[in-house]
Amino acid sequence: MNHSSNDPDSEPNEPLRYLSKDEAAALETELLSDYRFGQQQLIEIWGHACAVAIAKAFPLGTLAKKQPTVLVVCGPDQNGSVGLVCARHLRIFEYEPTIFYPKRSPQTLHQDFTVQCEKMDIPFLSYLPAEVQLINDAYNLVIDAILGPEADHTDVREPYSSILATLKQIKIPIVSVDVPSGWDADEPGTDGINPEVLISLTVPKRCAASFPGKHFLVGRFLPYDIQKKYELNLPEYPGTDCLIQL
């Protein structure tokens, strides 16, 4: 439990709760409406913490290639914006991100994050190479910030269906943000990409309950009352870290 109760005699070490897609959406709505968090604020918190998690999972000195190249694939909605923020912070951490953002959102918020990346001289790809080996040769890893938990995994449309088909074939590690793209947020993935690392935002989703790879939980900001309401039983984060490996 992460200070979700003021009772010193409350039971510690209760199992971390994995939320359904609907529960996670309700929690986020409550953060935005009742607790007055801003969407831009949340995306910035998440994106920064994702970059920190990636730096822990793949330190600069351990990358296979001489150049610390990273491909960040961004979808059109909130997960895509988290990817944009993550790319910006990775650039500050001296990685060399490249962004593929095929369908840019018309919303001002998402456009702002795009401009921030452009001002950091982060390159944007105009297309994703169909030749998988080109991706394997050019990058150390791929960050999947394509489809969030709200996406309908049974109806993935172009260009994302083709992107996922390509990502299924690559040999370099994939890091997925919140939910691996193409997975049902409520069920473990059976037919989709196979990430080596998963970064859950705020709370883990049910699909991550049996995730076999490295699993990070990021976003150490939840008010104690909301932790208690949803019975999250969050783990104790180490020191002042904004993330924990589960």
C-alpha positions in Angstrom: 0.0 0.0 0.0 1.3 3.4 -0.9 0.0 5.6 1.9 -3.6 5.0 0.8 -4.7 4.8 4.4 -3.8 6.8 7.5 -4.3 3.7 9.6 -0.9 2.5 10.8 -2.4 -1.0 11.6 -3.7 -1.5 8.0 -2.5 -4.7 6.4 0.6 -4.2 4.2 1.6 -6.2 1.1 -1.9 -6.7 -0.3 -1.7 -7.6 -4.0 -1.5 -4.9 -6.5 -4.8 -4.5 -8.3 -5.0 -4.7 -12.1 -7.9 -2.6 -13.4 -10.3 -3.2 -16.2 -10.4 -0.9 -19.1 -13.6 0.7 -17.8 -12.2 1.1 -14.3 -9.0 2.8 -15.6 -11.1 5.1 -17.7 -13.3 6.0 -14.7 -10.2 6.7 -12.6 -8.7 9.0 -15.2 -12.0 10.9 -15.6 -12.1 11.4 -11.9 -8.5 12.7 -11.9 -9.5 15.2 -14.6 -12.8 16.3 -13.2 -12.7 16.0 -9.4 -9.0 16.4 -8.8 -8.5 19.0 -11.5 -5.5 17.4 -13.1 -5.0 18.7 -16.7 -4.7 16.3 -19.6 -1.4 18.0 -20.7 -0.1 17.6 -17.1 -0.9 13.9 -17.0 0.7 13.3 -20.5 3.8 15.1 -19.4 4.1 13.1 -16.2 3.6 9.8 -18.1 5.9 10.7 -21.0 8.8 11.7 -18.7 8.4 8.6 -16.6 8.3 6.4 -19.7 11.6 7.9 -20.8 13.1 7.2 -17.4 11.9 3.6 -17.5 13.4 3.1 -21.0 16.7 4.5 -19.8 16.6 2.0 -16.9 15.7 -0.9 -19.1 18.2 0.0 -21.9 21.0 2.2 -20.5 23.0 4.1 -23.1 26.2 2.0 -22.4 24.4 -1.3 -23.1 22.9 -0.6 -26.5 23.9 -2.8 -29.3 24.5 -0.1 -31.9 27.1 2.7 -31.8 24.4 5.3 -32.1 21.7 5.3 -29.4 18.9 5.3 -31.9 15.3 4.7 -30.9 12.2 4.6 -33.1 9.0 6.0 -31.4 5.8 5.0 -33.2 2.9 7.3 -32.2 -0.8 6.8 -32.6 -3.4 9.5 -33.1 -4.7 9.7 -29.5 -3.4 10.1 -26.0 -1.0 7.3 -26.1 0.6 8.9 -29.2 1.1 12.1 -27.3 2.7 10.2 -24.4 5.1 8.8 -27.0 5.9 12.3 -28.2 6.7 13.5 -24.7 8.8 10.3 -24.1 10.8 11.0 -27.3 11.5 14.6 -26.2 12.8 13.4 -22.8 14.8 10.6 -24.4 16.5 13.3 -26.5 17.4 15.2 -23.3 18.8 11.9 -21.9 21.1 11.8 -25.0 19.3 9.1 -26.9 18.6 9.7 -30.6 14.9 9.2 -31.1 13.1 9.3 -34.5 9.3 9.6 -34.5 6.9 7.9 -36.9 3.5 9.7 -36.5 1.4 8.8 -39.5 -1.9 10.4 -38.5 -1.4 13.6 -36.6 -4.1 14.7 -34.3 -5.9 18.0 -35.1 -6.2 18.8 -31.4 -4.1 21.8 -30.2 -2.8 19.8 -27.2 -1.3 17.1 -29.5 0.0 19.7 -31.9 1.9 21.4 -29.1 3.7 18.2 -28.2 4.6 17.7 -31.9 6.1 21.2 -32.2 8.1 20.7 -29.0 9.7 17.6 -30.6 10.3 19.5 -33.8 12.0 22.3 -31.9 14.3 19.7 -30.3 15.4 18.7 -33.8 13.9 15.2 -33.5 13.4 13.8 -37.0 10.0 12.5 -38.1 9.7 9.7 -40.7 7.4 10.2 -43.6 6.8 6.4 -43.8 7.7 3.2 -42.0 10.0 1.0 -44.1 8.2 -2.2 -45.2 11.5 -4.0 -45.2 11.8 -5.2 -41.6 15.6 -5.5 -41.8 16.0 -1.8 -42.3 14.3 -1.1 -39.0 16.4 -3.8 -37.3 19.6 -2.3 -38.7 18.8 1.4 -38.0 17.4 1.3 -34.4 18.2 -0.3 -31.0 14.6 -0.6 -30.0 11.0 0.5 -31.0 8.6 2.3 -28.6 5.0 1.3 -29.2 2.9 4.3 -28.4 0.2 3.5 -30.9 -3.0 2.3 -29.4 -4.1 2.9 -25.9 -6.4 0.9 -23.6 -9.5 2.6 -25.1 -8.8 1.2 -28.6 -11.0 -1.5 -30.1 -8.5 -4.3 -30.7 -10.9 -6.1 -33.0 -11.1 -3.2 -35.4 -7.5 -1.9 -36.0 -7.6 0.0 -39.2 -5.0 1.3 -41.6 -2.3 2.5 -41.3 -2.1 0.9 -37.9 -2.9 -2.7 -39.0 0.1 -2.6 -41.4 2.3 -1.0 -38.8 1.5 -3.8 -36.3 2.1 -6.4 -38.9 5.6 -5.0 -39.4 6.3 -4.7 -35.7 5.4 -8.4 -35.3 8.3 -9.3 -37.5 11.1 -7.1 -36.1 13.9 -8.6 -34.1 14.9 -5.6 -32.0 13.2 -5.1 -28.6 9.8 -3.4 -28.4 8.7 -1.3 -25.5 4.9 -0.8 -25.2 3.3 2.1 -23.5 0.4 1.2 -21.1 -1.1 -1.6 -23.3 0.7 -3.4 -26.2 -1.0 -2.2 -29.3 -3.5 -4.8 -30.7 -4.1 -6.3 -27.3 -7.4 -6.3 -25.5 -6.8 -4.2 -22.3 -8.8 -6.7 -20.3 -7.1 -9.9 -21.5 -3.5 -11.1 -22.0 -2.5 -10.8 -25.6 -2.6 -13.9 -27.8 -2.3 -12.5 -31.3 -0.3 -9.2 -31.4 3.1 -7.7 -30.9 5.3 -9.2 -28.3 7.0 -6.5 -26.3 10.0 -7.1 -24.2 9.1 -4.2 -21.9 5.7 -2.9 -20.8 5.3 0.5 -19.1 1.9 0.7 -17.3 0.6 4.3 -16.8 -0.7 5.1 -13.3 -2.2 1.6 -12.7 -1.6 -1.7 -14.5 -4.4 -3.0 -16.7 -5.7 -6.6 -16.6 -3.9 -7.6 -19.7 -0.6 -7.1 -17.9 -1.4 -9.5 -15.1 0.7 -12.3 -16.6 3.1 -10.2 -18.7 6.4 -12.2 -18.9 8.8 -9.4 -19.7 10.1 -6.4 -17.7 7.1 -4.5 -16.4 7.3 -0.9 -15.1 4.6 1.0 -13.3 5.0 4.8 -13.8 3.2 7.8 -12.5 3.8 8.4 -8.8 1.2 11.1 -8.3 -2.1 9.5 -7.5 -3.9 11.2 -4.5 -4.2 8.9 -1.5 -8.0 9.1 -1.5 -8.3 7.8 -5.0 -5.8 5.0 -4.3 -8.1 4.0 -1.4 -11.3 4.3 -3.4 -10.1 1.9 -6.1 -8.3 -0.4 -3.7 -5.1 -0.2 -5.8 -2.6 -1.4 -3.2 0.1 0.4 -5.0 3.7 -0.8 -4.2 6.1 1.4 -2.3 8.2 3.3 -4.8 11.9 3.3 -4.0 13.2 6.6 -2.7 12.0 9.4 -4.8 11.7 7.4 -8.0 8.7 8.1 -10.3 8.5 4.4 -11.3 9.0 0.9 -10.0 9.7 -2.4 -11.7 7.0 -4.9 -10.8 
